[in-house]
Amino acid sequence: MAQPYKGPRRGFNLKWTEEDRRLAQTRAGKAGLTMTDYLVTLLHRDEVDPDGCPLWAPTAPRLGQLPMELSA
């Protein structure tokens, strides 16, 4: 019997390699965390610039700006 629709799912589908999944599981386990708690912890510890972009991310053009505004 089909389950009634409960609305959109809150989770997300990660597309990563088996090696990456094992690495995340290993690190989460060593920290005594679930993989979800591990990923959430990494999100909260990530250093970001004043615009909220992670410091490790390559600089990218800002959305909503014209190309000549970006070159100024």
C-alpha positions as CSV (number, residue, x, y, z in Angstrom):
1,M,0.0,0.0,0.0
2,A,1.3,3.4,-0.9
3,Q,2.3,5.8,1.9
4,P,0.5,9.2,2.0
5,Y,2.4,12.1,0.7
6,K,4.2,13.9,3.7
7,G,5.6,16.9,1.8
8,P,9.1,17.4,0.5
9,R,11.9,15.4,2.0
10,R,14.2,17.4,4.3
11,G,17.3,15.4,3.5
12,F,19.5,15.6,0.5
13,N,21.1,13.2,-1.8
14,L,24.9,13.3,-1.7
15,K,26.7,12.4,-4.9
16,W,30.1,11.3,-3.8
17,T,32.5,8.4,-4.5
18,E,32.6,5.3,-2.3
19,E,36.0,6.4,-1.2
20,D,34.7,9.8,0.0
21,R,31.8,8.1,1.8
22,R,34.2,5.7,3.6
23,L,36.5,8.6,4.5
24,A,33.6,10.6,6.0
25,Q,32.3,7.6,7.9
26,T,35.8,6.9,9.3
27,R,36.4,10.5,10.4
28,A,32.9,10.8,11.9
29,G,33.4,7.5,13.8
30,K,36.8,8.6,15.1
31,A,35.1,11.8,16.4
32,G,32.2,9.8,17.9
33,L,29.7,11.4,15.6
34,T,27.2,10.3,13.0
35,M,28.0,11.3,9.4
36,T,25.2,13.9,9.6
37,D,26.5,15.4,12.8
38,Y,30.1,15.4,11.4
39,L,29.0,17.3,8.2
40,V,27.0,19.8,10.3
41,T,30.0,20.3,12.6
42,L,32.2,21.0,9.5
43,L,29.6,23.5,8.2
44,H,29.6,25.4,11.5
45,R,33.4,25.4,11.7
46,D,34.0,26.6,8.1
47,E,35.6,30.0,8.0
48,V,33.8,32.4,5.7
49,D,34.3,35.9,4.4
50,P,31.9,38.8,5.3
51,D,29.7,37.7,2.4
52,G,29.4,34.2,3.8
53,C,31.6,32.6,1.1
54,P,34.0,29.9,2.5
55,L,37.6,31.2,2.6
56,W,38.9,28.1,0.8
57,A,36.5,28.6,-2.2
58,P,37.9,30.1,-5.4
59,T,36.7,33.6,-6.0
60,A,33.6,33.6,-8.3
61,P,31.8,36.4,-10.0
62,R,28.9,37.7,-7.8
63,L,25.5,36.9,-9.1
64,G,23.4,39.9,-10.2
65,Q,26.3,42.0,-11.3
66,L,27.1,43.0,-14.9
67,P,30.5,41.9,-16.3
68,M,31.9,45.4,-16.4
69,E,31.0,45.9,-12.7
70,L,33.0,42.8,-11.9
71,S,36.1,44.1,-13.7
72,A,36.2,47.4,-11.9
